[in-house]
């Protein structure tokens, strides 16, 4: 009887067993701009404001842009997997509960600190704010051919190891999560660096 009573008092979201599927970005490159055609649908699917989603994507892709209730227009040419990877990172940081991995969360601000609070399991964690991109003169200057040392923190959609250097997102082919590697820069696009692994640092 006590178990039945406790079950009835659980939030409805905990009784649902459907698996959350991350929304898919629908984008197209038109000349020198990239258009995310379903910004409004993406924001609605994860219960976040379109301004928050667009601000994050613009910052992470190191560009500028404008948006309305449904579309995001960014300067530059960005492939769909690049945008999807950044949107997935947004979900991990500002939507999904770190404990139960459900999207049933809300953002609360207490004493100038933002918290992500899960309405399903009750977990909460502090989250940062989305700041404007660094100015060009503030970015660390890197060039093709430079050697860099990074720690791989996650895996990209195509299997590349991902790391960050300041405001740059680094894609390292051949690297795996948890490795600290030395890599050579082979390409750069806005705040994204493409590199190949030279060696694993122990």
C-alpha positions as CSV (number, residue, x, y, z in Angstrom):
1,X,0.0,0.0,0.0
2,X,2.8,2.4,0.8
3,X,4.5,1.6,-2.5
4,X,1.3,2.2,-4.4
5,X,0.8,5.5,-2.5
6,X,4.4,6.6,-3.3
7,X,4.0,5.7,-7.0
8,X,0.8,7.8,-7.2
9,X,2.6,10.8,-5.8
10,X,5.5,10.6,-8.3
11,X,5.5,13.3,-11.1
12,X,3.8,12.1,-14.2
13,X,7.0,12.6,-16.2
14,X,8.7,9.8,-14.2
15,X,6.0,7.4,-15.2
16,X,6.6,7.9,-18.9
17,X,9.0,5.4,-20.5
18,X,9.4,7.0,-23.9
19,X,13.0,7.7,-24.9
20,X,13.9,11.3,-25.6
21,X,15.1,11.7,-29.2
22,X,17.2,14.8,-29.9
23,X,15.6,17.0,-32.5
24,X,17.3,17.2,-35.9
25,X,18.5,20.6,-37.3
26,X,17.2,21.4,-40.7
27,X,19.6,23.8,-42.4
28,X,20.6,25.0,-45.8
29,X,23.6,27.0,-47.2
30,X,22.6,29.9,-49.5
31,X,25.6,31.7,-50.9
32,X,27.5,33.2,-48.1
33,X,24.9,32.6,-45.4
34,X,23.4,29.5,-43.6
35,X,19.8,29.3,-42.7
36,X,18.4,27.1,-39.9
37,X,14.9,26.6,-41.2
38,X,13.4,25.0,-38.0
39,X,14.7,27.1,-35.2
40,X,11.2,27.6,-33.7
41,X,10.5,23.8,-33.8
42,X,13.9,23.1,-32.2
43,X,13.3,25.5,-29.3
44,X,9.7,24.3,-28.8
45,X,10.8,20.6,-28.7
46,X,13.2,21.3,-25.8
47,X,11.1,24.0,-24.1
48,X,13.6,26.8,-24.5
49,X,13.4,30.3,-25.9
50,X,14.4,30.8,-29.5
51,X,16.7,33.7,-28.5
52,X,18.6,31.4,-26.1
53,X,19.1,28.7,-28.8
54,X,20.1,31.1,-31.5
55,X,22.5,33.0,-29.2
56,X,24.2,29.8,-28.3
57,X,24.6,28.6,-31.9
58,X,25.9,32.0,-33.1
59,X,28.5,32.0,-30.2
60,X,29.7,28.5,-30.7
61,X,30.0,28.8,-34.4
62,X,31.9,32.1,-34.0
63,X,29.7,34.1,-36.4
64,X,26.9,36.7,-36.4
65,X,23.3,36.4,-37.3
66,X,19.6,37.2,-36.9
67,X,16.5,35.2,-36.1
68,X,12.7,35.3,-36.1
69,X,10.2,33.0,-34.5
70,X,11.2,30.1,-36.9
71,X,14.4,30.9,-38.8
72,X,18.0,31.6,-37.8
73,X,20.2,33.3,-40.5
74,X,24.0,33.2,-39.9
75,X,26.8,34.6,-41.8
76,X,29.1,32.0,-43.2
77,X,28.8,28.5,-44.6
78,X,28.1,25.8,-42.0
79,X,27.4,22.2,-42.8
80,X,24.4,20.6,-41.1
81,X,26.5,18.2,-39.0
82,X,28.4,21.1,-37.6
83,X,25.3,22.9,-36.5
84,X,23.8,19.6,-35.2
85,X,26.8,19.0,-33.1
86,X,26.6,22.4,-31.5
87,X,22.8,22.0,-30.9
88,X,23.4,18.7,-29.2
89,X,26.0,20.4,-27.0
90,X,23.4,23.0,-26.1
91,X,21.0,20.2,-25.0
92,X,23.7,18.5,-22.8
93,X,24.5,21.8,-21.1
94,X,21.1,23.6,-20.9
95,X,18.4,21.0,-21.2
96,X,19.2,17.4,-20.3
97,X,19.3,16.4,-16.6
98,X,22.8,15.1,-15.8
99,X,21.4,12.4,-13.5
100,X,18.4,10.9,-15.3
101,X,19.1,12.3,-18.8
102,X,15.5,13.5,-19.2
103,X,14.6,16.8,-20.9
104,X,12.0,17.7,-18.2
105,X,14.0,20.6,-16.7
106,X,13.7,24.3,-16.1
107,X,16.2,27.0,-15.5
108,X,16.0,28.9,-12.2
109,X,18.2,31.9,-11.1
110,X,19.2,32.2,-7.5
111,X,21.7,34.7,-6.0
112,X,22.9,35.5,-9.5
113,X,23.6,31.8,-10.3
114,X,21.6,29.8,-12.9
115,X,20.5,26.3,-12.0
116,X,19.2,23.6,-14.2
117,X,16.4,21.9,-12.1
118,X,15.0,18.5,-13.1
119,X,11.2,18.2,-12.6
120,X,11.5,14.4,-13.0
121,X,14.1,13.3,-10.4
122,X,14.7,16.6,-8.5
123,X,18.4,16.9,-9.4
124,X,19.9,20.3,-9.8
125,X,23.2,21.7,-11.0
126,X,24.6,25.1,-11.7
127,X,25.0,26.2,-15.3
128,X,26.8,29.1,-17.0
129,X,25.4,31.9,-19.0
130,X,25.7,32.2,-22.8
131,X,28.2,35.0,-23.4
132,X,28.9,36.8,-26.6
133,X,31.7,35.5,-28.8
134,X,35.2,36.7,-28.3
135,X,36.4,39.5,-30.5
136,X,39.0,38.6,-33.2
137,X,41.8,40.3,-31.3
138,X,40.9,38.4,-28.2
139,X,41.2,35.0,-29.8
140,X,44.3,32.9,-29.5
141,X,46.1,33.1,-32.8
142,X,46.6,29.7,-34.5
143,X,47.6,28.7,-38.0
144,X,47.5,25.6,-40.2
145,X,50.6,23.5,-39.4
146,X,50.7,24.5,-35.7
147,X,51.0,21.7,-33.1
148,X,48.6,21.8,-30.2
149,X,48.1,19.7,-27.0
150,X,44.5,19.0,-26.1
151,X,42.5,16.7,-23.8
152,X,39.6,14.9,-25.6
153,X,36.4,15.2,-23.7
154,X,33.8,13.7,-26.1
155,X,33.2,12.2,-29.5
156,X,31.8,14.0,-32.6
157,X,29.1,12.6,-34.8
158,X,31.7,11.3,-37.3
159,X,33.9,9.7,-34.6
160,X,36.5,12.4,-34.2
161,X,37.7,13.3,-30.8
162,X,36.5,16.7,-29.5
163,X,38.3,19.2,-27.3
164,X,38.3,23.0,-26.6
165,X,41.0,25.6,-26.7
166,X,39.7,28.8,-25.4
167,X,36.9,29.8,-27.8
168,X,37.9,27.1,-30.3
169,X,36.2,23.7,-30.8
170,X,38.9,21.2,-31.9
171,X,38.1,18.1,-34.0
172,X,41.0,15.6,-33.8
173,X,40.8,12.6,-36.1
174,X,42.0,9.3,-34.5
175,X,41.7,10.6,-30.9
176,X,39.4,9.0,-28.3
177,X,37.6,10.3,-25.2
178,X,40.0,10.6,-22.2
179,X,43.2,10.9,-24.2
180,X,45.6,13.8,-23.9
181,X,47.1,14.2,-27.4
182,X,49.5,16.2,-29.4
183,X,47.9,17.1,-32.8
184,X,48.7,19.1,-35.9
185,X,46.2,21.7,-37.2
186,X,45.1,20.9,-40.8
187,X,42.2,23.3,-41.2
188,X,40.3,26.2,-39.6
189,X,36.8,27.6,-40.0
190,X,35.7,30.4,-37.7
191,X,36.0,29.0,-34.2
192,X,36.5,25.4,-35.4
193,X,39.9,23.7,-35.7
194,X,40.5,20.5,-37.6
195,X,43.6,18.5,-36.6
196,X,45.2,15.1,-36.9
197,X,46.7,13.3,-33.9
198,X,50.5,13.0,-33.8
199,X,50.9,11.1,-30.5
200,X,49.2,10.2,-27.3
201,X,50.7,11.9,-24.2
202,X,50.9,9.7,-21.2
